[in-house]
Amino acid sequence: MDKRLREASRWLRQARRDLDAAKHSLSGGDYEWCAFMCQQAAEKAVKGGLYSLGRV
């Protein structure tokens, strides 16, 4: 796997961890933190997609 795809995978793995943290926060009623973690997950997923396309 080339460096670009490894970096894309790294960003997507972190996005998944952030989304899991958001789900955990939601179940605990911590809605503000859940919203923040969802935003972070979305940004990291987009960045991972851009890396996979060679746009970053």
N, CA, C and O atoms as a GROMACS GRO file, in nm:
protein
  224
    1MET      N    1   0.086  -0.118   0.000
    1MET     CA    2   0.000   0.000   0.000
    1MET      C    3   0.090   0.124   0.000
    1MET      O    4   0.186   0.131   0.076
    2ASP      N    5   0.059   0.219  -0.084
    2ASP     CA    6   0.143   0.337  -0.089
    2ASP      C    7   0.114   0.432   0.027
    2ASP      O    8   0.015   0.416   0.099
    3LYS      N    9   0.200   0.529   0.042
    3LYS     CA   10   0.192   0.621   0.156
    3LYS      C   11   0.058   0.695   0.160
    3LYS      O   12   0.001   0.716   0.267
    4ARG      N   13   0.009   0.734   0.044
    4ARG     CA   14  -0.116   0.809   0.035
    4ARG      C   15  -0.232   0.727   0.090
    4ARG      O   16  -0.315   0.779   0.165
    5LEU      N   17  -0.239   0.599   0.054
    5LEU     CA   18  -0.349   0.515   0.103
    5LEU      C   19  -0.333   0.479   0.250
    5LEU      O   20  -0.432   0.465   0.321
    6ARG      N   21  -0.210   0.465   0.295
    6ARG     CA   22  -0.188   0.441   0.440
    6ARG      C   23  -0.237   0.561   0.520
    6ARG      O   24  -0.300   0.545   0.624
    7GLU      N   25  -0.207   0.680   0.472
    7GLU     CA   26  -0.251   0.801   0.542
    7GLU      C   27  -0.403   0.812   0.538
    7GLU      O   28  -0.465   0.850   0.638
    8ALA      N   29  -0.464   0.779   0.426
    8ALA     CA   30  -0.611   0.780   0.417
    8ALA      C   31  -0.671   0.683   0.518
    8ALA      O   32  -0.768   0.715   0.586
    9SER      N   33  -0.614   0.564   0.526
    9SER     CA   34  -0.663   0.463   0.622
    9SER      C   35  -0.649   0.511   0.765
    9SER      O   36  -0.737   0.487   0.848
   10ARG      N   37  -0.540   0.578   0.794
   10ARG     CA   38  -0.518   0.630   0.929
   10ARG      C   39  -0.627   0.731   0.966
   10ARG      O   40  -0.682   0.725   1.076
   11TRP      N   41  -0.658   0.823   0.875
   11TRP     CA   42  -0.762   0.922   0.901
   11TRP      C   43  -0.898   0.855   0.917
   11TRP      O   44  -0.976   0.895   1.003
   12LEU      N   45  -0.926   0.757   0.836
   12LEU     CA   46  -1.056   0.689   0.845
   12LEU      C   47  -1.069   0.607   0.972
   12LEU      O   48  -1.178   0.599   1.030
   13ARG      N   49  -0.960   0.545   1.017
   13ARG     CA   50  -0.964   0.472   1.146
   13ARG      C   51  -0.993   0.569   1.260
   13ARG      O   52  -1.072   0.538   1.349
   14GLN      N   53  -0.929   0.685   1.258
   14GLN     CA   54  -0.953   0.783   1.364
   14GLN      C   55  -1.096   0.836   1.357
   14GLN      O   56  -1.158   0.859   1.461
   15ALA      N   57  -1.148   0.855   1.238
   15ALA     CA   58  -1.288   0.898   1.223
   15ALA      C   59  -1.382   0.796   1.286
   15ALA      O   60  -1.478   0.833   1.353
   16ARG      N   61  -1.354   0.668   1.265
   16ARG     CA   62  -1.437   0.562   1.323
   16ARG      C   63  -1.429   0.567   1.476
   16ARG      O   64  -1.530   0.551   1.544
   17ARG      N   65  -1.309   0.587   1.530
   17ARG     CA   66  -1.295   0.597   1.677
   17ARG      C   67  -1.372   0.717   1.731
   17ARG      O   68  -1.436   0.708   1.836
   18ASP      N   69  -1.366   0.829   1.660
   18ASP     CA   70  -1.441   0.947   1.703
   18ASP      C   71  -1.591   0.921   1.698
   18ASP      O   72  -1.665   0.964   1.787
   19LEU      N   73  -1.637   0.852   1.595
   19LEU     CA   74  -1.779   0.820   1.586
   19LEU      C   75  -1.821   0.726   1.698
   19LEU      O   76  -1.930   0.741   1.754
   20ASP      N   77  -1.737   0.630   1.732
   20ASP     CA   78  -1.767   0.541   1.845
   20ASP      C   79  -1.775   0.620   1.975
   20ASP      O   80  -1.862   0.594   2.058
   21ALA      N   81  -1.685   0.716   1.993
   21ALA     CA   82  -1.688   0.802   2.112
   21ALA      C   83  -1.816   0.885   2.114
   21ALA      O   84  -1.875   0.906   2.220
   22ALA      N   85  -1.859   0.932   1.998
   22ALA     CA   86  -1.983   1.009   1.990
   22ALA      C   87  -2.102   0.924   2.033
   22ALA      O   88  -2.188   0.970   2.108
   23LYS      N   89  -2.107   0.800   1.986
   23LYS     CA   90  -2.217   0.710   2.024
   23LYS      C   91  -2.218   0.686   2.174
   23LYS      O   92  -2.324   0.682   2.237
   24HIS      N   93  -2.100   0.669   2.231
   24HIS     CA   94  -2.089   0.648   2.376
   24HIS      C   95  -2.139   0.772   2.451
   24HIS      O   96  -2.211   0.761   2.549
   25SER      N   97  -2.099   0.890   2.404
   25SER     CA   98  -2.143   1.014   2.467
   25SER      C   99  -2.294   1.031   2.457
   25SER      O  100  -2.359   1.076   2.551
   26LEU      N  101  -2.350   0.995   2.343
   26LEU     CA  102  -2.494   1.006   2.323
   26LEU      C  103  -2.569   0.917   2.421
   26LEU      O  104  -2.669   0.959   2.480
   27SER      N  105  -2.521   0.795   2.438
   27SER     CA  106  -2.590   0.704   2.530
   27SER      C  107  -2.580   0.750   2.674
   27SER      O  108  -2.663   0.714   2.758
   28GLY      N  109  -2.477   0.830   2.705
   28GLY     CA  110  -2.462   0.884   2.839
   28GLY      C  111  -2.528   1.019   2.859
   28GLY      O  112  -2.522   1.076   2.968
   29GLY      N  113  -2.592   1.072   2.754
   29GLY     CA  114  -2.661   1.199   2.766
   29GLY      C  115  -2.572   1.321   2.751
   29GLY      O  116  -2.617   1.433   2.778
   30ASP      N  117  -2.450   1.303   2.711
   30ASP     CA  118  -2.357   1.416   2.694
   30ASP      C  119  -2.368   1.466   2.550
   30ASP      O  120  -2.281   1.439   2.466
   31TYR      N  121  -2.475   1.538   2.522
   31TYR     CA  122  -2.510   1.574   2.385
   31TYR      C  123  -2.412   1.672   2.320
   31TYR      O  124  -2.385   1.662   2.201
   32GLU      N  125  -2.360   1.766   2.398
   32GLU     CA  126  -2.265   1.861   2.340
   32GLU      C  127  -2.138   1.790   2.294
   32GLU      O  128  -2.087   1.816   2.185
   33TRP      N  129  -2.087   1.700   2.378
   33TRP     CA  130  -1.966   1.626   2.341
   33TRP      C  131  -1.994   1.533   2.224
   33TRP      O  132  -1.909   1.515   2.136
   34CYS      N  133  -2.112   1.475   2.221
   34CYS     CA  134  -2.152   1.389   2.110
   34CYS      C  135  -2.150   1.468   1.979
   34CYS      O  136  -2.097   1.421   1.879
   35ALA      N  137  -2.207   1.588   1.980
   35ALA     CA  138  -2.210   1.671   1.860
   35ALA      C  139  -2.068   1.707   1.815
   35ALA      O  140  -2.038   1.703   1.696
   36PHE      N  141  -1.983   1.741   1.910
   36PHE     CA  142  -1.844   1.775   1.877
   36PHE      C  143  -1.773   1.656   1.815
   36PHE      O  144  -1.702   1.670   1.715
   37MET      N  145  -1.790   1.538   1.874
   37MET     CA  146  -1.722   1.420   1.822
   37MET      C  147  -1.777   1.380   1.684
   37MET      O  148  -1.702   1.330   1.600
   38CYS      N  149  -1.906   1.403   1.660
   38CYS     CA  150  -1.962   1.378   1.526
   38CYS      C  151  -1.898   1.471   1.424
   38CYS      O  152  -1.865   1.429   1.314
   39GLN      N  153  -1.881   1.596   1.461
   39GLN     CA  154  -1.818   1.693   1.371
   39GLN      C  155  -1.674   1.652   1.342
   39GLN      O  156  -1.629   1.659   1.228
   40GLN      N  157  -1.602   1.609   1.446
   40GLN     CA  158  -1.464   1.565   1.428
   40GLN      C  159  -1.458   1.442   1.337
   40GLN      O  160  -1.372   1.434   1.250
   41ALA      N  161  -1.548   1.348   1.358
   41ALA     CA  162  -1.551   1.227   1.276
   41ALA      C  163  -1.576   1.262   1.130
   41ALA      O  164  -1.512   1.207   1.040
   42ALA      N  165  -1.668   1.354   1.106
   42ALA     CA  166  -1.699   1.394   0.968
   42ALA      C  167  -1.578   1.458   0.901
   42ALA      O  168  -1.546   1.426   0.787
   43GLU      N  169  -1.512   1.549   0.972
   43GLU     CA  170  -1.394   1.615   0.916
   43GLU      C  171  -1.285   1.514   0.882
   43GLU      O  172  -1.224   1.521   0.775
   44LYS      N  173  -1.261   1.421   0.972
   44LYS     CA  174  -1.154   1.323   0.951
   44LYS      C  175  -1.190   1.226   0.838
   44LYS      O  176  -1.102   1.184   0.763
   45ALA      N  177  -1.317   1.191   0.826
   45ALA     CA  178  -1.359   1.104   0.716
   45ALA      C  179  -1.340   1.175   0.582
   45ALA      O  180  -1.294   1.113   0.485
   46VAL      N  181  -1.375   1.302   0.576
   46VAL     CA  182  -1.355   1.379   0.452
   46VAL      C  183  -1.206   1.387   0.420
   46VAL      O  184  -1.166   1.369   0.305
   47LYS      N  185  -1.126   1.414   0.521
   47LYS     CA  186  -0.982   1.423   0.498
   47LYS      C  187  -0.926   1.290   0.449
   47LYS      O  188  -0.841   1.286   0.360
   48GLY      N  189  -0.974   1.180   0.507
   48GLY     CA  190  -0.931   1.048   0.461
   48GLY      C  191  -0.968   1.026   0.315
   48GLY      O  192  -0.890   0.971   0.238
   49GLY      N  193  -1.088   1.068   0.278
   49GLY     CA  194  -1.130   1.056   0.139
   49GLY      C  195  -1.044   1.139   0.046
   49GLY      O  196  -1.008   1.094  -0.063
   50LEU      N  197  -1.011   1.259   0.089
   50LEU     CA  198  -0.925   1.344   0.007
   50LEU      C  199  -0.786   1.285  -0.009
   50LEU      O  200  -0.727   1.290  -0.117
   51TYR      N  201  -0.732   1.228   0.099
   51TYR     CA  202  -0.601   1.161   0.090
   51TYR      C  203  -0.608   1.045  -0.009
   51TYR      O  204  -0.516   1.026  -0.089
   52SER      N  205  -0.716   0.968  -0.004
   52SER     CA  206  -0.726   0.852  -0.093
   52SER      C  207  -0.731   0.894  -0.240
   52SER      O  208  -0.689   0.819  -0.328
   53LEU      N  209  -0.782   1.014  -0.265
   53LEU     CA  210  -0.789   1.065  -0.402
   53LEU      C  211  -0.665   1.143  -0.443
   53LEU      O  212  -0.651   1.186  -0.558
   54GLY      N  213  -0.573   1.162  -0.348
   54GLY     CA  214  -0.452   1.238  -0.376
   54GLY      C  215  -0.475   1.388  -0.382
   54GLY      O  216  -0.401   1.460  -0.449
   55ARG      N  217  -0.577   1.436  -0.312
   55ARG     CA  218  -0.611   1.578  -0.314
   55ARG      C  219  -0.553   1.657  -0.198
   55ARG      O  220  -0.573   1.778  -0.189
   56VAL      N  221  -0.481   1.590  -0.110
   56VAL     CA  222  -0.420   1.659   0.005
   56VAL      C  223  -0.271   1.645  -0.006
   56VAL      O  224  -0.197   1.694   0.080
   0.00000   0.00000   0.00000
